[in-house]
Amino acid sequence: MDIEIQRHVIHCLSAFLDSVSADKLHHPLLKASVADIIAALVWILQSNKGSILSMAANVTVKLGGLLPKSILQVDALDLINPLSSLLSTNQTEVAISCAAALNLILTNISMKSAKEVWDILEKTESVSQVIGNLRSFSECVKSFEYFQQMALLLSTILWWWSPSRYSAWSDAKLMKDLNDLIKQDVCHKVAVLKLYSAVALCGNGAKKLLEGGEALSEQMVQCMDNSHPYSVRIEAFKLAQCLTINEQKCLQLMNLSCQPIIKAIISGMSDWSSHSRKVTKDQMSLLVEACRLALISRWAGEHHIYFWKQKIDKILLDLLLEKFHNDSYEDSISLEEQIVIAKEGLSANYLLSLRSYVWDILGWLAIHCGEDFNPETEFHLNILIACACLTFVEAIQRWHKIYENDIAGTFRSESATRAVLMMIYSPCKYIASKSRFILSEILKPKGLEYLNILLRFLDNLSSGNFAIPDKLQIIIYLMGFICYSGLEEYEVWIIKQKGVKTLFAFMRWCLSNHFQVERLNFAPHLHNMFHENICCSGSREWEGNDILLLYSLLGLAELIKHSGCVGNDLDRIAGKNTLDHIEAELVIKLQDICNNNCTPGVQWFATYVLSYFGFYGFPSNLMKRIGKAINDKDSADLQFILTSGECFSVHGVVVAIQCPSLLPPEKLLPSEISDNSSVTGSMEVTKDFQKDIRLSAHVDRQAFAMLLEYIYLGYLQAGEELVEKLRTLAKCCNLRPLLRMLCRKPPKWGATFPSPDLSAALGPSGQRFSDLILEAKETKLLDWTCGVCSLSMPHMHVHKVVLSASCDYLRALFRSGMQESTSQVIKVSISWEAMVKLVDYFYSGNLPKPPLGCIWNNMSSEEKIDEVQPYVELFWLSEFWIMEDVQEACSDVIVSCLDSARQLAIKILQIAANLSLWNLAEVAAAYMAPLYRQLCDSGELETLDEVLAEMVRVASVRFSQMGGDQFQLI
């Protein structure tokens, strides 16, 4: 405790660390001394002797900056507590050194210790303390170093520990102060940009930043400008990547600053080339970050227009070929000469680390390109296409040699192969035709030989003739086969060799073996710390882990389309013996894909292939339920009347949401309707129906019946002759997704898969068809009012047809003839919050989930119970109303909430017992079992009655008998 001895120790430690040279970092004496050095520093820092704290903190910084990561990780955990505790000190120099030392330790700590470290940071309230220090920076005179070290420390904590992010992005003053600071000196910009990036790792934090509008985006773009140091520009590009982590956020940012961001990307990808072809380390870092941001091209949008305006093809070519920048070529040179230029350029191996980015950007630009696009300079794009095609052919030709000797080269060949596939199937006529022509020319010497290798590989894999090979080889060979399928001169050979059957078998193999591949698994250039550390972001990738299925469906559709194979012609391409399998097995599997939780891309191409079998539309579980009402004439409230007098009875709410163009606007008088619609003729009110709608004489009876089938089921089945009539009807009714399917237009890459949702019926468009009121029990809601009626109890205006289709109990009730069957109000013994979720399920097919991630983690226990209780109520009601899907969904939500907040179990146990939900009570008791002794000691078990307390005790005994395996209890 003697301060002089402590000061002497500090001087000795400092001198010892100064004497350690780089070649002595792994010396046994140093390794043996580290534990004692750290123990001494911990003791001195905890003694909190003001006069030597600064010295001790500085030595800790020196230690953290000197020791190798492997040595530092062993004992450095002991320093976290004292350093965290000193962040609140009034001694500025001590706080700065402690923040710097703590940042060094946290940056180098093993993630195996992440939980232990977070417990320390939480106990010492480090996050709130650092945020408080940053907030005080704008209020009092503190040095720039103080702000920088606090900001960098907070960035590190936010980066690695997602629970810390809520405190930052929800602090309005901190966000405002950072916005003010980034506008000031350059010295603040790097720290602020790093902090913004860490905040944006949380989906809610990114949303909060984007809500700042153009102010943030303008500052970010300014920081990308070449007038700033490389460090500032690199951090600005990283921030932009965090803010464009998914399509929704990307488009939101593009709406704010599309053109300036694209200009900044182009500048970042090209500034280095203006003087010398040699690239410095800083320039390479900037190039990588600019290329990573350019991957926003994977989403369609206005930014593609600006990429082409900024001559992105020339920029990509400069990154690909070393000599191309300084050489001038004539646009009229032959294809053979272009291929020679591409070969020579690729052989130089220039900027190899950027090639995968180049191929990916090229592929995305091609797949999202407009049909009538023509490049400003064809030569640049043609050379790019030739380079990609050459790399693709080399990947097929030399697979084993590449894989064994050049793994990085193999990864690059995957990106090039993918780019070729996307160019061949590009909606742009120029890119697609040019890519097919160039690839065909390059393949000419041995194209059929390579194709035979690919076909045999896929056949053997599907039949199980050899062990599953490397996933990267599977994906490259599959993409290669799909590329060949798009080349006219090879299609006939593929068909004769039963290539369609090969794709069927491969798809069956993938589905039966649950063999899934995500591109991140074999595309190292897409790996970055952002994707690994994001939270509160629930977006679905268009391709996801189903890319094998996606590419198979793409190739399948291409072969069928160019063979003219529909219906009876199918045996010509697949072989007579496989026809039954196609019609029975494949169609069922494709419909299952549409109904299940597959990625949107696979769902789109599944429906596209189904169109060649006469199925048009978008099957879904929701419409499968609603489709039960198509023959329920008793509850119909509208009639469509053909000129022949034949009537179709329908449910107005279903038609109003699924096909509003069929219903004449209410504001029009009947005499005006015939002039405004080519489908409906006139409308009148009759005794039995709310409305009779007379159809135009142009409407074909069979086509209209099929259209109603689509409206109720989400899809229809029709032959080619009827499809012609349906196209006209779909066009008049403005059913664009159906029209696109009827015309057999390939899906647009990245397009949202149509997901039927009747939720709009709860709004103005469906209220006029409402024939029932659901009334909840008393609620905590104050000043509740209805915009439709004068009832004071919380209620919702709903539709019997939707409820009947979704719940067998309610359907039986409405048909029972009892008093409730004719009542306009049904009282439901659940809270308003629970009833809203139930109705949401009826109309959308999905049960809403409670908040997740940061918002959930920062709720109090009472707030969490308020969120979970409606699901317990629905669990009870679904048992009574026989809704197994709802009960299962509620159970999943409740268990998920208990997993993340075990302290809720005692309250859920009580609620479940009050509702006689003993199975659910057992689940809650199982979560309490590991805490039984603590609950006894704290007296919490005394709040339970004897039955429930005994239930917890029994669960605890079983938990012990099973060796502490809680999941066996559940």
ZADOVEX-419656 format. One record per residue (C-alpha): residue in one letter; z, x, y. Coordinates in pm, whole numbers, padded with zeros to 5 digits, always signed. Last residue first. Layout:
N
aZXY;...
% end
This chain:
970
i-02221-03906-02925;l-01960-03741-03149;q-02215-03499-03294;f-02305-03409-02936;q-01947-03301-02861;d-01948-03013-03108;g-01604-02858-03066;g-01565-02750-03426;m-01631-03090-03574;q-01264-03140-03660;s-01162-03068-03302;f-01405-03327-03161;r-01293-03577-03425;v-00934-03535-03305;s-01040-03572-02941;a-01241-03886-03020;v-00932-04032-03187;r-00725-03955-02877;v-00987-04109-02648;m-00992-04430-02852;e-00612-04432-02855;a-00608-04421-02476;l-00859-04706-02471;v-00649-04929-02696;e-00322-04840-02526;d-00439-04932-02177;l-00573-04658-01953;t-00403-04536-01633;e-00163-04331-01847;l-00455-04120-01959;e-00471-03973-01608;g-00121-03829-01638;s-00233-03478-01548;d-00092-03328-01869;c-00252-03593-02090;l-00587-03559-01918;q-00570-03181-01954;r-00503-03215-02330;y-00788-03463-02378;l-01050-03268-02182;p-01280-03195-02480;a-01250-03564-02583;m-01339-03717-02245;y-01713-03703-02310;a-01657-03860-02653;a-01452-04137-02489;a-01749-04223-02267;v-01975-04248-02574;e-01717-04464-02755;a-01703-04695-02452;l-02080-04730-02473;n-02049-04849-02830;w-01760-05073-02730;l-01946-05262-02460;s-01685-05537-02430;l-01767-05576-02056;n-01414-05473-01952;a-01436-05193-02210;a-01756-05058-02054;i-01601-05058-01706;q-01289-04877-01832;l-01485-04613-02023;i-01714-04568-01722;k-01407-04490-01510;i-01273-04236-01760;a-01617-04078-01810;l-01691-04012-01443;q-01516-03675-01460;r-01793-03552-01691;a-02033-03528-01398;s-02364-03364-01499;d-02364-03470-01863;l-02202-03801-01772;c-02493-03879-01540;s-02745-03800-01813;v-02551-04017-02059;i-02560-04311-01816;v-02932-04268-01739;d-03031-04243-02106;s-02819-04549-02191;c-02986-04746-01913;a-03332-04658-02048;e-03228-04758-02401;q-03087-05089-02278;v-03400-05160-02076;d-03626-05092-02374;e-03407-05303-02604;m-03419-05613-02385;i-03238-05878-02595;w-03103-06086-02303;f-02741-06035-02406;e-02784-05667-02492;s-02994-05621-02179;l-02714-05777-01974;w-02453-05527-02093;f-02675-05221-02038;l-02772-05374-01704;e-02405-05379-01602;v-02362-05019-01715;y-02676-04928-01518;p-02535-05098-01207;q-02214-04888-01248;v-02389-04552-01230;e-02465-04533-00857;d-02130-04677-00745;i-01964-04437-00991;k-02144-04148-00822;e-02025-04259-00480;e-01666-04275-00603;s-01695-03929-00759;s-01815-03790-00427;m-02183-03711-00387;n-02298-03353-00339;n-02436-03306-00689;w-02634-03630-00667;i-02808-03532-00343;c-02874-03178-00463;g-03036-03273-00791;l-03086-03636-00883;p-03064-03970-00709;p-03025-04262-00949;k-03321-04376-01158;p-03540-04680-01111;l-03633-04856-01439;n-04008-04847-01489;g-04250-05121-01591;s-04331-05197-01229;y-04262-05570-01199;f-03998-05633-01465;y-03838-05291-01415;d-03803-05347-01040;v-03649-05684-01118;l-03384-05508-01326;k-03318-05245-01060;v-03272-05512-00792;m-03041-05703-01027;a-02815-05401-01075;e-02771-05346-00702;w-02710-05718-00644;s-02433-05716-00901;i-02462-05878-01242;s-02389-06225-01373;v-02738-06362-01313;k-02766-06706-01157;i-03100-06876-01212;v-03234-07090-00928;q-03537-07323-00934;s-03395-07513-01229;t-03642-07660-01475;s-03569-07434-01771;e-03203-07403-01670;q-03144-07773-01748;m-03261-07731-02106;g-03622-07798-02209;s-03625-07472-02402;r-03953-07333-02268;f-03805-07151-01969;l-03514-07028-02184;a-03744-06898-02458;r-03938-06695-02201;l-03612-06576-02049;y-03487-06447-02382;d-03820-06286-02467;c-03809-06079-02148;s-04104-05909-01979;a-04377-06171-02018;s-04139-06450-01927;l-04013-06263-01620;v-04365-06202-01492;v-04481-06561-01552;k-04161-06702-01407;h-04221-06542-01070;v-03960-06398-00835;h-03785-06471-00506;m-03475-06248-00499;h-03112-06332-00430;p-02800-06230-00240;m-02603-06549-00165;s-02669-06706+00177;l-02968-06921+00090;s-03170-06998+00405;c-03517-06906+00279;v-03792-06647+00321;g-03648-06362+00529;c-03323-06366+00337;t-02998-06256+00498;w-02706-06037+00391;d-02459-05973+00672;l-02243-05753+00450;l-02329-05635+00102;k-02025-05579-00120;t-02165-05823-00372;e-02099-06165-00519;k-02306-06240-00826;a-02681-06208-00815;e-02926-06497-00769;l-03272-06493-00921;i-03496-06750-00750;l-03799-06903-00919;d-04147-07036-00842;s-04290-06759-00624;f-04665-06798-00567;r-04648-06788-00186;q-04418-06488-00214;g-04678-06272-00381;s-04870-06121-00089;p-04562-06133+00137;g-04357-05896-00080;l-04215-05926-00431;a-04574-05942-00561;a-04623-05589-00428;s-04410-05473-00722;l-04688-05568-00964;d-04770-05210-01057;p-05061-05094-01270;s-05091-04714-01273;p-05435-04586-01184;f-05436-04211-01260;t-05423-04016-00936;a-05731-03797-00896;g-05682-03426-00965;w-06033-03370-01096;k-06245-03675-01021;p-06303-03861-01345;p-06658-03864-01483;k-06869-04165-01381;r-06922-04404-01667;c-07065-04678-01443;l-06816-04921-01598;m-06541-04665-01538;r-06631-04621-01172;l-06645-04999-01134;l-06302-05033-01294;p-06150-04776-01056;r-06329-04942-00759;l-06227-05303-00813;n-06372-05426-00482;c-06422-05781-00618;c-06795-05775-00538;k-06827-05433-00705;a-06635-05547-01013;l-06862-05852-01046;t-07182-05650-01017;r-07055-05394-01265;l-06943-05672-01499;k-07297-05805-01526;e-07429-05468-01642;v-07130-05425-01875;l-07224-05747-02054;e-07542-05593-02189;e-07369-05266-02284;g-07100-05432-02494;a-06752-05518-02370;q-06385-05444-02424;l-06144-05488-02134;y-05863-05299-01965;g-05555-05358-01748;l-05438-05643-01968;y-05414-05932-01722;i-05677-05837-01462;y-05899-05673-01726;e-05897-05990-01937;l-05974-06189-01624;l-06279-05967-01574;m-06386-06029-01933;a-06376-06406-01874;f-06577-06354-01555;a-06842-06158-01746;q-06866-06430-02008;r-06908-06707-01751;d-07157-06528-01527;v-07088-06569-01155;h-07401-06624-00945;a-07329-06998-00909;s-07030-06905-00695;l-06685-06993-00818;r-06481-07298-00726;i-06114-07226-00665;d-05871-07504-00749;k-05534-07448-00585;q-05169-07537-00637;f-05266-07696-00967;d-05195-08030-01132;k-05250-08258-00834;t-05534-08071-00673;v-05563-07839-00373;e-05912-07718-00280;m-06100-07393-00259;s-06469-07319-00223;g-06727-07071-00352;t-06554-06766-00484;v-06765-06470-00601;s-07013-06391-00324;s-06749-06441-00060;n-06748-06498+00314;d-06998-06779+00365;s-06852-06996+00090;i-06508-06965+00241;e-06564-07122+00579;s-06561-07488+00471;p-06239-07434+00281;l-06066-07317+00600;l-05981-06950+00616;k-05624-06836+00692;e-05529-06849+00327;p-05776-06576+00241;p-05991-06669-00060;l-05848-06533-00386;l-06081-06326-00602;s-06059-06035-00358;p-05688-06003-00439;c-05763-05855-00785;q-05451-05716-00953;i-05193-05831-00700;a-05318-06178-00609;v-05457-06234-00961;v-05116-06178-01121;v-04938-06391-00858;g-05187-06676-00890;h-05144-06725-01262;v-05465-06835-01427;s-05642-07140-01570;f-06014-07084-01625;c-06226-07399-01592;e-06572-07498-01712;g-06750-07733-01468;s-07089-07568-01510;t-07059-07438-01153;l-06757-07244-01273;i-06405-07352-01179;f-06124-07102-01131;q-05791-07277-01163;l-05458-07169-01021;d-05093-07245-01106;a-05071-07139-01469;s-04733-07202-01639;d-04869-07429-01915;k-05186-07223-01958;d-05012-06931-02126;n-05320-06765-02280;i-05326-06468-02042;a-04947-06458-02028;k-04906-06204-02307;g-05116-05964-02096;i-04815-05908-01872;r-04646-05716-02153;k-04947-05496-02236;m-04993-05470-01861;l-04658-05293-01833;n-04716-05073-02139;s-05040-04944-01994;p-05411-04949-02078;f-05644-04835-01797;g-05993-04976-01792;y-06307-04998-02000;f-06328-04996-02378;g-06685-05007-02515;f-06669-04694-02728;y-06828-04478-02461;s-06571-04614-02215;l-06298-04477-02443;v-06412-04125-02352;y-06342-04195-01984;t-06011-04362-02064;a-05901-04048-02251;f-06039-03834-01968;w-05815-04004-01714;q-05506-04003-01939;v-05554-03632-02010;g-05572-03555-01639;p-05275-03776-01557;t-05047-03586-01799;c-04924-03777-02100;n-04630-04016-02083;n-04764-04268-02328;n-04984-04572-02271;c-05306-04383-02194;i-05247-04137-02479;d-05177-04428-02712;q-05514-04578-02617;l-05679-04247-02704;k-05500-04235-03040;i-05607-04591-03122;v-05968-04516-03030;l-05960-04196-03236;e-05818-04349-03552;a-06018-04669-03589;e-06358-04627-03429;i-06380-04251-03471;h-06236-04248-03822;d-06473-04524-03930;l-06771-04329-03797;t-06671-04004-03971;n-06864-04068-04292;k-07185-04149-04107;g-07195-03813-03935;a-07064-03743-03589;i-07382-03735-03388;r-07606-03986-03558;d-07312-04197-03671;l-07244-04283-03309;d-07574-04456-03255;n-07425-04788-03368;g-07186-04802-03075;v-07276-04552-02808;c-07435-04214-02843;g-07681-04131-02568;s-07662-03769-02683;h-07598-03643-02334;k-07299-03871-02286;i-07151-03814-02630;l-07159-03437-02589;e-07010-03447-02239;a-06738-03694-02334;l-06627-03472-02621;g-06629-03162-02402;l-06399-03320-02143;l-06179-03472-02413;s-06132-03129-02571;y-06061-02974-02231;l-05784-03226-02160;l-05636-03209-02508;l-05601-02832-02484;i-05475-02864-02126;d-05183-03086-02226;n-04896-02877-02086;g-04951-02985-01726;e-05306-03081-01632;w-05247-03315-01337;e-04900-03169-01276;r-04630-03429-01229;s-04397-03412-00926;g-04020-03433-00971;s-03902-03182-00715;c-03527-03179-00663;c-03505-02809-00755;i-03725-02502-00728;n-03613-02169-00872;e-03873-02080-01135;h-04164-02217-00936;f-04069-02018-00627;m-04000-01693-00813;n-04365-01645-00888;h-04582-01670-01194;l-04936-01784-01121;h-05071-01428-01158;p-04920-01417-01507;a-05163-01683-01637;f-05089-01715-02010;n-04779-01932-02030;l-04834-02072-01680;r-05130-02259-01826;e-04910-02487-02030;v-04994-02525-02396;q-04900-02804-02632;f-04921-02826-03009;h-04746-03146-03111;n-04869-03062-03461;s-05022-03407-03517;l-05157-03424-03162;c-05308-03076-03149;w-05459-03107-03500;r-05604-03449-03419;m-05763-03305-03106;f-05910-03018-03309;a-06047-03257-03571;f-06215-03476-03311;l-06354-03165-03138;t-06503-03042-03466;k-06644-03386-03540;v-06824-03369-03208;g-06955-03025-03305;k-07122-03175-03610;q-07350-02872-03657;k-07645-03091-03559;i-07461-03192-03244;i-07383-02831-03150;w-07748-02731-03208;v-07870-03019-02991;e-07625-02928-02714;y-07722-02559-02699;e-08031-02577-02474;e-07868-02838-02248;l-07565-02631-02156;g-07252-02841-02100;s-07138-02811-02461;y-07157-02431-02425;c-06889-02451-02154;i-06676-02670-02383;f-06706-02407-02661;g-06599-02134-02419;m-06305-02341-02301;l-06194-02378-02663;y-06240-02006-02731;i-06042-01912-02421;i-05765-02162-02496;i-05727-02060-02858;q-05736-01688-02776;l-05460-01735-02519;k-05250-01927-02768;d-05255-01633-03011;p-05355-01736-03359;i-05209-02017-03573;a-05226-01897-03930;f-05554-01945-04113;n-05747-02215-04295;g-05543-02493-04131;s-05839-02730-04105;s-05818-02748-03727;l-05797-02369-03691;n-06084-02308-03930;d-06311-02553-03748;l-06214-02415-03405;f-06289-02056-03511;r-06612-02152-03685;l-06738-02325-03369;l-06646-02032-03143;i-06813-01775-03368;n-07126-01993-03395;l-07141-02011-03017;y-07131-01632-02992;e-07426-01597-03230;l-07616-01871-03050;g-07582-01693-02716;k-07683-01349-02841;p-07972-01237-02618;k-07995-01551-02404;l-07632-01578-02294;i-07686-01424-01949;e-07980-01656-01883;s-07789-01964-01999;l-07493-01867-01780;i-07721-01837-01474;f-07887-02176-01534;r-07567-02360-01611;s-07394-02215-01305;k-07692-02298-01078;s-07707-02657-01202;a-07333-02718-01163;i-07303-02542-00825;y-07605-02719-00673;k-07527-03065-00812;c-07167-03057-00689;p-06956-03273-00924;s-06855-02945-01092;y-06866-02948-01470;i-07044-02614-01502;m-06842-02476-01212;m-06511-02584-01363;l-06598-02430-01699;v-06710-02105-01533;a-06383-02088-01336;r-06184-02143-01656;t-06367-01859-01824;a-06295-01635-01524;s-05924-01724-01527;e-05902-01658-01903;s-06090-01329-01856;r-05824-01217-01611;f-05554-01270-01875;t-05761-01064-02116;g-05794-00784-01862;a-05416-00775-01824;i-05385-00738-02201;d-05622-00442-02208;n-05629-00249-02533;e-05546-00500-02805;y-05662-00813-02630;i-05979-00660-02497;k-06084-00522-02834;h-06001-00848-03008;w-06192-01065-02761;r-06500-00847-02712;q-06788-01092-02715;i-06603-01403-02603;a-06431-01228-02311;e-06753-01041-02225;v-06935-01374-02196;f-06671-01506-01956;t-06672-01191-01742;l-07051-01210-01712;c-07033-01578-01619;a-06774-01512-01347;c-06977-01230-01195;a-07297-01439-01204;i-07124-01729-01031;l-06993-01498-00759;i-07341-01348-00715;n-07487-01697-00680;l-07222-01795-00423;h-07303-01499-00202;f-07681-01547-00235;e-07677-01918-00153;t-07570-01858+00205;e-07469-02180+00384;p-07378-02332+00051;n-07519-02675-00040;f-07290-02973-00098;d-07450-03298-00214;e-07196-03390-00483;g-06893-03274-00288;c-06688-02981-00416;h-06350-03037-00581;i-06441-02872-00913;a-06621-02587-00740;l-06348-02495-00491;w-06093-02503-00773;g-06301-02269-00988;l-06364-02021-00706;i-05995-02015-00615;d-05900-01953-00978;w-06157-01678-01024;v-06053-01497-00704;y-05684-01528-00791;s-05748-01378-01135;r-05940-01095-00971;l-05666-00992-00731;s-05489-00736-00953;l-05826-00577-01034;l-05882-00469-00676;y-06208-00287-00772;n-06280-00234-01138;a-06607-00051-01059;s-06764-00219-01364;l-06751-00554-01184;g-06979-00432-00906;e-07234-00280-01142;k-07251-00595-01350;a-07276-00826-01046;i-07555-00621-00888;v-07744-00620-01221;i-07700-00998-01250;q-07839-01044-00899;e-08137-00824-00985;e-08215-01038-01291;l-08177-01353-01080;s-08443-01227-00841;i-08388-01112-00481;s-08478-01368-00214;d-08147-01369-00029;e-08204-01010+00078;y-07922-00769+00033;s-07713-00565+00274;d-07453-00322+00146;n-07127-00253+00329;h-06914-00531+00186;f-07087-00529-00155;k-06968-00182-00238;e-06624-00279-00367;l-06709-00606-00540;l-06444-00872-00605;l-06244-00894-00284;d-06562-00889-00074;l-06708-01159-00300;l-06407-01381-00239;i-06449-01345+00139;k-06822-01423+00121;d-06754-01739-00082;i-06475-01839+00160;k-06725-01862+00441;q-06483-02010+00700;k-06680-02335+00694;w-06640-02339+00315;f-06260-02313+00340;y-06262-02566+00625;i-06426-02833+00410;h-06186-02761+00126;h-05890-02817+00362;e-05993-03181+00396;g-05852-03263+00057;a-05859-03204-00316;w-05580-03004-00472;r-05635-02677-00659;s-05757-02531-00328;i-05388-02489-00244;l-05451-02170-00442;a-05533-02008-00107;l-05157-01962-00065;r-05154-01726-00361;c-05453-01541-00220;a-05273-01493+00113;e-04961-01371-00069;v-05160-01122-00277;l-05356-00995+00023;l-05037-00944+00225;s-04881-00737-00052;m-05203-00539-00082;q-05206-00471+00291;d-04846-00351+00280;k-04926-00113-00007;t-05234+00021+00168;v-05587-00082+00074;k-05881+00154+00099;r-06204-00028+00183;s-06168+00079+00544;h-06212-00080+00883;s-06273-00456+00875;s-06178-00500+00512;w-05802-00529+00567;d-05836-00838+00783;s-06015-01036+00507;m-05768-01223+00284;g-05503-01265+00554;s-05766-01382+00803;i-05901-01634+00555;i-05549-01764+00496;a-05480-01784+00871;k-05804-01975+00929;i-05706-02216+00649;i-05365-02266+00811;p-05515-02327+01157;q-05761-02587+01017;c-05506-02792+00826;s-05212-02798+01066;l-05012-03121+01043;n-05216-03322+00795;m-05245-03006+00586;l-04865-02987+00568;q-04843-03343+00431;l-05133-03272+00195;c-04947-02973+00054;k-04620-03167+00030;q-04780-03438-00182;e-04980-03194-00390;n-04690-02976-00500;i-04534-02642-00399;t-04707-02655-00062;l-04397-02593+00152;c-04288-02306-00072;q-04634-02147-00045;a-04623-02183+00335;l-04289-02002+00337;k-04436-01717+00134;f-04727-01687+00379;a-04481-01665+00669;e-04277-01402+00482;i-04589-01189+00437;r-04687-01223+00803;v-04342-01117+00927;s-04326-00809+00703;y-04685-00716+00787;p-04601-00689+01156;h-04735-00960+01389;s-05061-00956+01586;n-05243-01025+01261;d-05139-01391+01278;m-04931-01532+00993;c-04628-01570+01225;q-04835-01795+01450;v-04911-02016+01149;m-04538-02055+01078;q-04461-02135+01440;e-04733-02400+01448;s-04615-02548+01115;l-04256-02572+01242;a-04343-02750+01567;e-04615-02965+01409;g-04375-03202+01237;g-04003-03136+01190;e-04022-03382+00903;l-04185-03098+00713;l-03855-02907+00718;k-03659-03207+00588;k-03912-03264+00310;a-03888-02898+00210;g-03509-02935+00195;n-03537-03248-00019;g-03768-03068-00261;c-03525-02777-00272;l-03706-02443-00272;a-03777-02525+00094;v-03428-02406+00196;a-03498-02062+00045;s-03830-02044+00230;y-03665-02144+00558;l-03406-01869+00512;k-03672-01607+00450;l-03863-01728+00756;v-03548-01709+00970;a-03468-01354+00857;v-03827-01235+00909;k-03853-01404+01249;h-03540-01279+01419;c-03672-00931+01507;v-03993-01085+01638;d-03799-01219+01932;q-03773-01590+02012;k-03955-01894+01872;i-03798-01839+01531;l-03455-01866+01695;d-03501-02220+01829;n-03608-02362+01492;l-03319-02177+01329;d-03074-02334+01575;k-03214-02682+01507;m-03184-02640+01130;l-02827-02513+01166;k-02739-02804+01393;a-02879-03064+01152;d-02684-02933+00851;s-02838-03127+00559;w-03082-02843+00482;a-02805-02584+00449;s-02526-02768+00267;y-02779-02917+00024;r-02906-02575-00074;s-02587-02443-00235;p-02627-02637-00561;s-02959-02446-00615;w-02797-02108-00671;w-03047-01821-00681;w-03250-01870-00364;l-02981-02045-00162;i-02744-01753-00223;t-03009-01496-00134;s-03112-01682+00181;l-02748-01716+00286;l-02704-01340+00257;l-03024-01274+00453;a-02915-01513+00729;m-02568-01359+00753;q-02709-01006+00760;q-02968-01091+01025;f-02732-01289+01248;y-02474-01008+01258;e-02747-00744+01299;f-02873-00932+01606;s-02533-00878+01765;k-02299-01160+01860;v-02241-01326+02196;c-02121-01680+02139;e-02271-02025+02087;s-02603-01941+01923;f-02434-01720+01662;s-02168-01985+01596;r-02412-02183+01381;l-02489-01874+01177;n-02118-01804+01118;g-02059-02167+01017;i-02348-02148+00771;v-02192-01829+00631;q-01854-02002+00591;s-02004-02317+00439;v-02181-02104+00180;s-01884-01879+00105;e-01639-02158+00031;t-01417-01900-00149;k-01395-02122-00458;e-01764-02207-00445;l-01869-01843-00417;i-01638-01754-00706;d-01766-02037-00926;w-02122-01938-00833;v-02059-01585-00957;e-01927-01705-01293;k-02223-01938-01339;a-02475-01667-01245;s-02325-01402-01475;k-02614-01411-01720;m-02833-01397-01412;s-02746-01029-01387;i-02643-00919-01039;n-02884-00712-00832;t-02948-00949-00542;l-02591-01077-00551;i-02455-00722-00520;l-02682-00623-00231;n-02613-00951-00049;l-02237-00901-00091;a-02263-00555+00060;a-02464-00677+00361;a-02234-00977+00418;c-01925-00753+00387;s-02074-00499+00628;i-02156-00764+00888;a-01818-00937+00853;v-01636-00604+00894;e-01838-00521+01205;t-01769-00861+01355;q-01392-00849+01305;n-01302-01216+01331;t-01296-01241+00954;s-01462-01540+00788;l-01690-01334+00567;l-01378-01152+00440;s-01312-01393+00152;s-01663-01343+00018;l-01614-00964+00006;p-01280-01001-00171;n-01424-01240-00436;i-01756-01067-00495;l-01612-00720-00556;d-01490-00791-00911;l-01841-00898-01012;a-01960-00542-00942;d-01818-00408-01269;v-02111-00405-01514;q-02399-00517-01292;l-02385-00206-01071;i-02461+00031-01356;s-02784-00140-01470;k-02887-00210-01111;p-02880+00156-01019;l-02605+00257-00776;l-02687+00367-00425;g-02733+00056-00211;g-02433-00121-00355;l-02213+00188-00321;k-02316+00245+00042;v-02249-00121+00123;t-01906-00089-00044;v-01842+00226+00161;n-01920+00027+00474;a-01680-00250+00369;a-01401+00003+00310;m-01454+00162+00653;s-01460-00177+00825;l-01147-00287+00642;i-00963+00030+00748;s-00794-00087+01071;g-00758-00450+00963;k-00554-00393+00649;n-00669-00688+00437;s-00496-00574+00117;q-00779-00751-00067;l-01037-00506+00068;i-00820-00208-00033;w-00759-00337-00385;v-01124-00430-00443;l-01236-00090-00311;a-01000+00094-00549;a-01114-00113-00848;i-01478-00054-00753;i-01427+00323-00744;d-01232+00314-01071;a-01509+00121-01252;v-01779+00346-01104;s-01621+00678-01207;a-01741+00695-01567;k-02098+00616-01466;l-02086+00882-01196;l-01947+01144-01437;p-02205+01052-01701;h-02492+01129-01460;h-02736+00837-01431;l-02771+00852-01053;k-02772+01235-01056;d-03145+01287-00994;a-03131+01073-00679;s-02852+01279-00528;v-02483+01189-00534;s-02297+01390-00268;d-02286+01100-00023;l-02113+00888-00288;f-01836+01148-00325;a-01793+01183+00052;s-01760+00808+00093;l-01516+00782-00196;c-01303+01062-00054;h-01299+00913+00295;i-01202+00571+00152;v-00925+00725-00059;h-00785+00904+00247;r-00784+00577+00442;q-00600+00409+00155;i-00345+00692+00148;e-00297+00651+00520;i-00255+00275+00486;d+00023+00304+00230;m+00000+00000+00000;
% end
